[in-house]
Amino acid sequence: MFTIRRMDCGSRHDGKFSINRPNGYDCRLILFVKTEAVFTIKGADIIIQPNTFIMYDKFDAHRYRAYGSEYINDWIQADCSAEQFGQICGMPIFIGDRVNIGSYMKLISDAFFRNCRSACSMLIEAMLTEVGAISDSAVSNSSRYREMLDLRHDIYTQPNAVRSIKTIAEKMHISESYLQELYKKTFGISIGADIIYGRIDTAKMLLLDTELTAAEVGYHCGYNSSVHFSRQFSKIVGTSPAEWRKKQMKT
């Protein structure tokens, strides 16, 4: 049974929003993220897509932040009297349009503010059952699921590794089209776009935390051309690496 402590739907924050709780909460935290955001998963910063679900168990560390001009999510803090649904804890699950989590959250919120505890618990369990089915489906329908997770981890932790969709597909002994289909279905983003996001997010970190020049940052993130790096950074972020660094230093 789930007992809600606090919750909110459509919680909005600006682009500076950031959470870092090394010891988590003494209850479960359920998040339904509606905008792009950066979550730290197993030590790697991963950009997740809108309509992604994640649940943290008691005392699980959670670290996440906005990626863009705002961060929006629905969230629930709840006690759980059993070890139910532990298999989906700590793992971002791209929901897309497969389950209307927003409607579940609205129903749960209505029941919570009417003080209907049993209804809240039943609705949460129904929602998590559907989320679990999506997770199980991803695993059972693809023997490559673990490989996809490892690949995404490598993309974000080794942005300077020379890689192309062709070479990745050849290494995994699958076609390029199947690799792209599988990756998009698993994470809600194309593998090509995710490679770029991984590089740009690492570039931001290096621009803030080191004195490397913009060209050197680009090289460390896998760009052989400083012009290409600057153009791609500007396209994603909206300003050049140098201007972005200057702006961040002022805030």
Secondary structure as UniProt FT lines:
FT   STRAND          2..14
FT   TURN            15..16
FT   STRAND          18..21
FT   TURN            22..23
FT   STRAND          28..33
FT   STRAND          37..41
FT   TURN            42..43
FT   STRAND          44..48
FT   STRAND          52..56
FT   TURN            58..59
FT   STRAND          62..66
FT   STRAND          70..80
FT   TURN            84..85
FT   HELIX           86..88
FT   STRAND          93..94
FT   TURN            96..97
FT   HELIX           101..113
FT   TURN            114..115
FT   HELIX           117..140
FT   TURN            143..144
FT   HELIX           145..157
FT   TURN            159..160
FT   HELIX           165..172
FT   HELIX           176..187
FT   HELIX           191..209
FT   HELIX           214..220
FT   TURN            221..222
FT   HELIX           226..237
FT   HELIX           241..250
//
